[in-house]
Structure formats: structure tokens, C-alpha cells
Amino acid sequence: MLRMLRKVCFFKALTPREINQILAIARLRRYKTGAAVFMKEDIGSHFFIVKCGRIKIFTAIGAEKKKTFAYLKKGDFFGEMSLLGGKVRSASAEAVEDSELLVISKKNFKALIRQSPDFTLKLLYTLADRLNRSDKEIESMLFHNILGRLAGAIMALAGNKSAALKTAGQTNPLRMSLNQNELAEYMGTTRVPVCRAINTLKRSGVIDYKRGELTVLDMDKLRSISGNSAVRTPRSPVHAHA
């Protein structure tokens, strides 16, 4: 467990003693696929770190539409907002595959903040980064058309995969398993406009999409359509998590 945490960006600045302190106050919980970790409006009582698996942070919009804020993977954390003064959860969390979470109680979380300046600073840096990316997503929703929003969503969900390919000097297309409902929920819209936008990008030779597998054929063009001219590909999660 110690070796796993040392590889996580969030914990790299911490000393082994501080990491052991976290492990001493954390409890391991397992969640099956589809299990709720917590629901929106629940009273916040725990802080979570993903040991393995994948967690979806989302909210319902009306009776049928959902908005997915993030898919969290190994090493990501969530649940801090309601512990820092929000009181109730601002979103829901659900396991989208079998997952194991390190769980820290509200009391121990606050003690950790008081006792470990490095942990607190790292927490603040991560929150600031999430809020910055959340602002960019709001800007995209306000000013970009559906193609631009779709392109940005694909890049965000791709995470560091495309960056890793560029670093390694590979030219293989980026592939990822992704269904249209996931994309629609991530964009806060419905499946029909997403399907139309996917077909437009397919006809343009930017992506290919078959049976739940999306392939990015032209990352530069996809980045241009998203309105992000920077070389860096966005990392995935946005939003400060519940």
C-alpha cells in the first residue's frame, strides 16, 4: 500500500511518516459495479481515495438527463468539499467497476489537515487545478458548439493516454472504450446530439467509432475543434468532488 501511494502524484510530496499516518487512519471499503458510494444531498462524513477501480462523480438534471463531472481512477481522491464546509454532498458517487477505496472519517480528515501542512498544501493545489478546469468546461458549454464540446470531452476522457503516446514517439491512434451514453452524461446533454456530432467527426476523418470503441485518428484536428490550441492534452477529472 505504501508503495502504491508513493507513486500517486497527490502523495509524492509527503514523507513516508505522513503516508503511514494516512494509512493508520484509513479503512478499506469495497464497492461492486453500480454500487453507490454516496448520493447528492447526503451529509458528508468521509473522505475517499481510490485504491483501485473507477468511480463516477455525477448529478441528475431533471428526470432523465445526467451530468458526469469526472471518472476517477487509482490515486484520485474525492468527497473533500462537504468536509470543508459544504456539509451535504454536491454530487453523487458511484462505482462503475469493482473498486476499493481508502476511507477517512471527517474527524480524522480534519486532524490530518491540522497536523500535515504538506498534505493541506497538496489538497489546495489539487482543488485549485480542478476549479480551473471546471471554469474551462463552463466556458466551453457557453461558447462552443456541440462539435467543440464533444472534441473537448473526448480529449478530457482520454486523460494522459495521448500525452503518453506523444512522449513515447508512437504514431498509433489513440483508442479507448467509450459509449455514447457516457459521452452524453459527461457533456450534460442527451444521446441524440452526441450521436450526430460523432458521425460528423467520423466523416471528417478526425475519429472513428465502432461498437463502443472510439479511435482518435487526428489529435491535432480534434484539439483545434475543441478550441484548445495548447499542446498539452487535458487530464480527465473536472469539478471539486462532492
N, C-alpha and C positions, 0 to 999 in steps of 0.2 A: 504494500500500500504506500509506504514511504517513497519507494522508487517511482511509483505511478504519479504521485503528487509532485515530485521534484521535476517531472517532465512537463507539467502544466504551467503555462505562461503565468497564470494568476499567482502561483506559489513560488516561482523562481526567485523572487526577492526575499523570501522568508528563510530563516535559518532552520536547520534540522530540529532544533529545540521547539521553535514556533510551530512547525508542521506536526511534530509529535504532540504538541499541546492541542492542536485541532483534532487529531485522531483520538485523543483521550476523551474529548467531549462529544464526539460524533457517534451516531448509531447508524448501522447499515439497515436499509429497508429495500425490499424487492417489490417491483411492480410488474405485473403481467401486461402484455399488449392490450391497449384500450382502457387500462385502469386509470382512474382519476387520482392525481396527486393532491390537488385541491381545486375548488371551484371559485369562480368570481364571487365576491362579496363574503367569502368565508373570513373569519377572524384569523389574521396571520399569527402563527405561533412557532414556525420553524424556518430555518434557512437550509437550502439544499445544494449539494454538489453532485454532479453526475459522475459516478464511478464508471459505469458502462451503460450502453443502450442509447436511446434517443427520446427526448421529451419535447412535446409541442406546447408552446405558450400561445393561447388564443382567446378570443372573446366572441360571443354571438352578437350578430347585428340583425335585429328583427327575429322573425320566426324561422327563417330558412338560411340566411347568409351568415357565414363566419369570417372572421378576420384573424389570420395566423400572424403573430408577431415574430416568432422565431422557432427554429428547430435546434434544440440544444444537444450537444454530444459530450463525450468524455472530457471531463475537466471544466466544463461550463458550470456556472452557478446561477441560482435564481431564488426568488422568494424574499429578497432583501428589502424591497420597498415598503411592504406593510410592517416590517420590523423596525424601520427607520422613521416611523411616524404616520404611515398611511392607515394603520390599524386593520382595514379589510383588504382582501386581495383585489387588485385592479384587473385581473385576468384569471383564466383557468389554466391548469397544467395537466397534461395527460401523457402517459407513456404510449408512444407509437410503435415501440417494440419492447421486448422484455428488457427491463432496466434495473440497475442497482444504484441507489442514491445514498450518499452520506448526509445524515440529517442532524442539524444542530438546533437545539432549543433556543427560543427567544432570549431567555436569561443568559445562557452560555454565549450566544452570539454577541450580546451587548457587553459582556465581560471581556470577550476577545477583542472587541473594538477598543475598549479602555486600556487593555494590557499590551496590545501589539500595535505600535504606530505603523510598522511596515504593512501589516495586514490592512489597516484602515486606509492608508495611502493607496494601496493597490486596489482596494474596493472603490475608492473615489475615482481613480483613473479609469477603471472599467466602466463605472456609471457614466462618467463624462463622455467616454467614447460611444456608449450605447445611445445616449441622448443626442449626440452629434449625428449619428447615423439615423436616428428616428426623425430628426429635423429634415434630413435629406429625403427620407421617404415621404414625409408630408409635402415637401416641395414637389416631389415627383408626382404625387397624386393630384396636386393643384394645377401644375403647369404642363405635364406631359400627357400625350395621348396614350391610348391603350397599348400601342406598339412599344412606346418608350418605357411604360411601366412594366410590360412583360419582359422586355430586354433587361431592365434593371433587376427584376425579380429573379430571372434565370442566373444572372451574374452573382447575385447575393446568395442564392441557394447553392450555387456551385462552390462557394466558400473558397478555400485555398487550393482547390484541385487544379484550376487553370494556372495559378501562380506557380505551383509546383512543377507543372509541365514546362512552363517557360524557363524556370530556373534550371531544369534538367536538360534543356535544349531539345526537347522532344517536339515532334510535329504531329503526333497522333491527335485526332479530335477528342475533345472532352466529352465523356459520356456519363450520364447519371440516371438512375431510376427516379422517375417523377411523373405522377399522374396529373391530369388536368384539374381535378378537384383540389389537390394540394396547391397548385399554382393559383387557382381562383381564390382559395381561402387566404393565401399569403398576400394576394393583391387586394383583398377586401371586395371582391366582385363575384359574378356568377360564372358558371362554366361556359355559357354560350359565347360571350365576347372573347374569352380566353381562347376557345377553340378557333374562332375566326382569326385572331391575331397569330396563333401558332401556324395556321395554314398560310398566312401572308408571309411570315418569316421563312417558312419552308419553300415557298415559291421563289423567294429572293435568294435562296441558297445560303441563308445565314445559319439555319438549324435544320436538323432532320428529327422526326418524331414518329416512332413506331412502337405500338404495344407497351406503352408506359416507359419507354426508354428515350430520353432526349439527348441528342448529339449536337454539340456546338461545332459548326463547320467553319465559321469565320468570326473569331473572337473580336477582332478589331472592328468589324462592321457592327457586331452586337453592341460593343461598347459605345460606338458612335450613335447608334439608335437610342441607347439609354440616356444619352446626353452627358455621359461621363467620359471626358477626353483624357483623364489621367491614366497613366499606365497601370496603376495599382488596381487589381480586382477587389471588389468589396468582400469583406468577411461576412459570414451569414447573419448572426442574430442582430436585430434591432430591437429597441424598446428596453426600458428598465423593467426588470421582470418581477411583477406582482408583489 
